[in-house]
Amino acid sequence: AGEGSSSRHSTVFGSVIYPDRDEIQIPNRFLNIWKEEICKDPDGCFKDPSHNFWNFRTSTVKKYNCFMSGRMLARYCGFTRPQNVIFDYEPGYNQFNMSFVDHDGADIKYLGLHYPTNYHQMRLNDPSIIVTPAYMHVVTGDDNQNGYVPVQWLQITSAIR
C-alpha cells in the first residue's frame, strides 16, 4: 500500500491560473516523472469539477515545461483573479482533473451547468462562488445555425415572456 500511495501522490500538484497569463507552472518533480508519458499523445485535457473538458496540445508541455492554457481556462472557468488549482493527473486518459482551492487549501464552491441558476442570489449569499458562462444546445427560431445560446440569455428571455 505504501508504494501505491506514493505513486498516487506523484500525480497531484498545485499551481496557479492567472487570468492575464497563458503559462501555468508545472513543478519539476512532476515533470521529471510524467513529462514523457504526457507528451506521448498529441493532446491532453483539463476537466473541471462540473465535468467540462478542454483539450490542450501536449507539444506546449514538451517545449515550455508548462501548460499554455491559462487565459483560456481563466475565461471559461470565470477567474478574474489568480486562482489556486490542484491538478490530479490521470495517465490513462492524459487528463488533468482540476479542483479549485483558497489560500488555505480548502475547496472553493464552483458552479457550472449542473447546479441551480439563480447565480446572483447565490453570489450574495456566498461571494466565494465562481459563476461560469454556460452554453446549452437548444432549438432556436433564429438564423443561428448551431443552435447554441448562452444560458443567461434563456433566463432573460423566459423572464420577459
N, C-alpha and C positions, 0 to 999 in steps of 0.2 A: 504494500500500500504506500510505503514511503516514496518509492520511485515514481509511482503514478501521480502522487500529489506534487512532486517537484516538476514533473513533466507538465502537469496541468497549469501550475503557476507560470511556467515559461511561455504560455500562450497569452498571458494577460499583461497589459502595460497601460500606463496612464499618459495622457498628453493633453494639449490644449488646442481647441479650434478657435482661430481668430477670424472675425468677420472681414477683416481687411487684408488677409494674407492667404496665399494658396498653400504654403508649407504647413504641414502637420508633422511635428517631430516624432521620430520613432527611436527609442533607446537603442544604443549599440548592442547591449546584451541581448535584446530581442532579435535584432538583425543578424547577429552572429549565429543564432540558432536557426532562424526561419527564412532569411532572405532568399536562399536558393530555392526553397520549396514554394515561396510566394511567386517568384519570377518564372517558375516552370510553365505556368499558364499565362497567356497574354492579358487576361482580365481577372480582376478580383472584385469583390463587392463589399459595401458597407450596409449594415442593417440597423435601423433604429428600433427603439423599444415598441413602436407601433407597427412593426413589421413592414416598413417601407424599405426598399432596396435602391442603392445607387451603385452603378458599376464604375470601376476605375481601371486605367491601363497600368499593368504592373511594371512597364518599362520606366515609369517615373520613380518607382522604388529602386529599381536597378541603377538608374542614372544618378539620382539625387539623394538616396538613402532616407527618403521621407515620402509621405503622401503629398500630392499636389492638388488636393480637393477641398482645401479649407474654405475658400469663399463659397463654393457651390454648396457644401454641407451646411455652412452657416446660414445661407439664404434659405435653403429648403427646410432646415430644422428651426428656423426662427431666431437664431442667435444674433443679437445686436451688440453684445459684449463678448469678450473672451470667455469660452466655456470649457470647463474641465470635463474630460471624457475618459472613460475606461474602455479600452478596446480588448475584446476577447476573440482571439483568432481561432477559427475552425478550419484546420488544414484541408480536410476532405472536400470542403466547398470553396476554399480560398475566400472565406468570408470573415469579415470583422464585425462582430456584434458590438454595438455601442451602448453604453449606459452613461447618463449624464449626472454628474455629481457636483456638490458645492465644495467650498474650500476645505471643509472638514471631512470630505469623502462620503457624505450622506447623499442618497439618491434624491434627484430633483424630479418633481412630477412633470411628465411630458405628455402632451395630448396630441393625438392625431385623429384620423377618421373614425377610430373605434370607440370614441368617447362622446358624451353629450356635447351639444354645440353651443350652449349659452356661454361663450368664451368671456364676454365682458363681465358677467356676474362672477364667473369663476376667478377672473383676474382680480376683481375687487375683494373677493374672499381670501385669495392666496396669491400674492404678487409673484411667487416663485414659479408659477405655472408658465410653461412655454407653449405658445399657440402657433401652430403651423398652418400655412395656407394649404388647403386641401382641394383636390380636384376629383370629381366623380364623373363617370360616364353616364350621360343622360340623353334622352331623345329630346331634341330641341326643334322648335319650329323655324329657326333662322337659317342663315346660309353657312353656319359653322359646320364644316364637313366632318370633323372628327367627333363632334358632339360633346367635347369636354368643356365644362364651365366651372368656375370657382364655386365651392360650396357656399361661401358667403353671399354670392350673387343669388343663389337659390333661396337663401333665407330672406334676403331683401325683397325679392320679387314675390315670395309667398306672403310676406307681411303686407305688401301693397294690395294684393288681391282681395 
